Amino acid sequence: MSLVGILETLSVSLCGIAVILWMSIGTIARSKKAEIIGQRTIMTFCILASILLFLLHYLGGDLWGSRNAARPMAVFSLVLAAASGLNLKGKEVQGEVNPHQIRRLRAEDRDE
């Protein structure tokens, strides 16, 4: 397998893992420590995938049969990396109560 093929496989794999982690962040966020680790992992995978995608483009490789797909995917991966760090340490960005807080509030009401 050539270097370009390895870069293509590795970059797509990192993007896929980051997306799966992104979709499961609600489950990961049950613990603040796990949430921070999950978000930093997503950020790291996205940044590494972006670097590999840019490298893939400049080495003349293609992504899914298109030479022009690697750069937009690399930029999207950087945006996802930036977005993954928005809600660190359980701080609410939108100001809405999340389901975990509702569950905690209900548990506190039952205990009282």
Secondary structure by P-SEA (a helix, b strand, c coil): ccaaaaaaaaaaaaaaaaaaaaaacccccccaaaaaaaaaaaaaaaaaaaaaaaaaaaaccccccccaaaaaaaaaaaaaaaaaacccccccccccccaaaaaaaaaaaaac
